[in-house]
Amino acid sequence: MTEQAQENKKLIKRLLAIVGGMFIFAFALIPLYNVFCDITGINGKTGGQALYQNVDIDKSRVVTVEFLININRGMPWKFESQVKMIDVHPGELNEVIFYAKNNSKFDIVGQSVPSVAPGEAALYLNKTECFCFDQQKLMAGEDIEMPMKFYIDADIPEDITRLTLSYQLFNITDSVNANNSASVATK
Amino acid sequence: MSDHHPTGITRWFYTTNHKDIGTMYLWFSFIMFLIGGAMAMIIRAELYQPGLQFVEPAFFNQMTTMHGLIMVFGAVMPSMVGLANWLIPMQIGAPDMALPRMNNWSFWILPFAFTLLLSSLFMEGGGPNFGWTFYAPLSTTYAPPSTDFFILGVHMMGISSIMGAINVIVTVFNMRAPGMTLMKMPLFVWTWLITAFLLIMVMPVLAGLVTMMLTDRHFGTAFFDAAGGGDPVMFQHIFWFFGHPEVYIMVLPAFGVVSEIIPAFSRKKLFGYSSMVYATASIALLSFIVWAHHMFAVGMPVAGELFFMIATMLIAVPTGVKVFNWVATMWQGSLTFETPMLFSIAFVILFTIGGFSGVMLAMAPVDFQYHDTYFVVAHFHYVLFPGAIFGTTAAVYYWFPKWTGKMYNEAVGKTHFWLSMIFVNLTFFPMHFSGLAGMPRRIPDYNMMFADFNMWASIGAFGLGFTQLFFFVTIIMAIRGGKKAEEKQWDGATGLEWDAMTTPAPYHSFSTPPKVD
C-alpha cells in the first residue's frame, strides 16, 4: 500500500506540473499571440517607430490610403484627419495632419490605437512619426495639430492597392490617474 | 466482504466512498439541471411570441448566461464526474478511487461554487449578463459588479474539476486489477481517461483567463483593453482554446456510455474496440487546434480561416468512425429495446444530426451567415441534449439495477424516453430553420417572421422540461419500491461490474482484486 501511495504521489506531482504549466501557458498565450501576429502581420497591428533611410521608391505603383477615425464612448474630443484619403507611391514619405480638440471642461488624456485593414498590409505600413506612439494630454478646450508621417514599403504585395488606417481614440484619464507611474502607451 | 457503511447526515459530509460521492455528484447535477432548465423555461416563455411579454431584456440576458453556465459547469460536467466515480473503480477492479479524500473535497467545493454563482442573480446590478462565453469587454469594462462572484465561482469549480480529473487519471493508471491492461479497459474508462487529460490541460487555461479578467477589472492591467494596448479578440482566442476541448469534455464520457450499452443490448461485442480508443484520442488531440472556428467572423486572414476550417472538418473523420462502429455493433445483433438502449440509439441518431450541422458550421464562408444565429443554438443543443444528457440518462437507467439492486419501472422509463425524443426534436429542430433565416441568438424579441418556429420550439421546450420530471419519478419510484433487480439484469452486459460483483454493488468495491481474463 505504501508503495502504491508513493506511485500515486509521483503521478500526482506530474499531473500538477501539467496543471501549473497550462496555467502559465494561458498567460504566455498573450506574448505568443502578439509575436505571432507581428511576424505574420495578420492582426492589422502596426509596428513601432520606423526610420526612413535608403528606401526605394516605386513610382510605377499607386496605393490609396484611407484614414478612419473612431472615437470611443466617453471621449468628448473632436478628432479628425485633414484628408480622408491620399494616393501614395510605395517608398514615398508622406505627412498627414491630424487635429484634436478637447471639447469638455476637464483635462483629458487620450490614447489612439491604430489598426490596418487588410491585416497583411500592416507589415508594410511604416510610421516614422505618430501621435499614437504617445499619450496626448489636452487641457479643457485645448486643441492640437499632430503630424503623422508614414511610408509604404515597396515590397507590398501587388494585389493590395487600397488600405485603411484606422485610429480608435480612447479616454484613458482614469487609468493614467490611477496608475501614474505605469506606461500605458504602446507602439 | 463487510458491507457496513456509516449513517446519518455526516455520512455524506465526511464520506470518502466513491459510490457515495458519485451519488452526490449525480443528485447535485440533477438539481442544477432543474435550475438551469427552469431558466430555459423563462427564456422559452419570453420567446413564445414576438414582443416583450414576461421579462426585461436585461434579465433575459442574465437568464441565457446563467442557463449556459449552469448547464455546462453545473449539470453536464458534474454528472459525468458522478458516473466516473461510480463506475471507474467497479470497471477496473479497484477498491475505490485512488484519492478518496480529495474526492470528497472536489465534490463539496461545488455546492459553494454554484451558490456563489447563483447568488449573483440577487445582487445589485444583477447577475452575469454577458453570455456564457463571457467575451471581454462585456465581462470586463461593461460587466455588473457581481462579475467578481462569477469569477470566484469559476475558479472554484475549475479546482473541483481539476481534482476530479487527477483522481481519475491516478485511479486508472495505478489501481487497475492485475491483468486489466489498458487495451482491456471498458470504453467508458478510456473515454474518461482521455477526458481527464483534456480537463487538466484546459481548466487551468480557463482559470488563467478569469484571473486576467479579474486583474483587468480591478488591478489596472489591460489584457483585453485596447486603450491600454490589450486586445479583446485575444480573449476569444484564449476562451476558445479552453472552450473547444471543453465541448469534448462534456460529450466524450457519453461516447463511452453508449459504447457500453449498445453492445449489451445487441448481444454482440463492440465493433472495432481499438479504433474506438484511437478515434477518441484523435478527437481529443484535434480539439486543441480548432478553436478559432468559433470566431470566423472576427476578421481572420484567409489562411487562418482555411486552417481552422480544414482542421475542424478533420474531426468528422474520427467521429464518423465512432458512429460507424456503433451502427456496425447493432448490425445483425439480437436487439432489444429497453430504456437505456432507446436512449443510446437516440443518442447515435441525434448526435449525428448535431455533427452534420457542425460540419456545416465548420465551413468558414457559410459560417458568416450562420454565425451567432439560432442555427448555432440548434447545433450545440443537438450535441448536448441528446448527446451529453441522453448519454447520462442512458447510463443511469443501465447501471441503476447494479447500483441499487432495484429495478426501475420500464413503462415509465420508456415514456420518459419517447416524450424526451419527441420534445427534444420539437424544441431544437425548428431552431435550424429560424437560424438559417437569420434569427440572431441571445435576443428577447424578434421579427414576426420567426414567430411560428419559436412557438413550436417553446411548446417543445415546455414539454421537454416537464418530461424530465418523469426521470425523477422513475428513480424515486425505483428506490422506494422498485422490484428486486436480477443478479445480472441485462443478459448481454459484460465487464467486471456485471460479472465479478454481487447485486446491489457492495458499499466497498473490490477489496481483493478480481480475476481478469
Interface residues (C-beta under 8 A of the other chain):
Chain A: Q4 E7 N8 L11 I12 L15 L16 I18 V19 G20 G21 M22 F23 I24 F25 A26 F27 L29 I30 Y33 N34 T40 I42 N43 G44 N72 Q111 V113 A117 P118 G119 E120 Q168 F170 N171 I172 S175 A178 N179 A182 V184 A185 T186 K187
Chain B: A98 L99 I162 I166 I169 V170 F173 N174 M175 I200 M201 V202 M203 P204 V205 L206 A207 G208 L209 M212 G220 A222 F223 A226 A227 G228 G229 D231 V233 M234 H237 I238 F241 G299 M300 P301 A303 G304
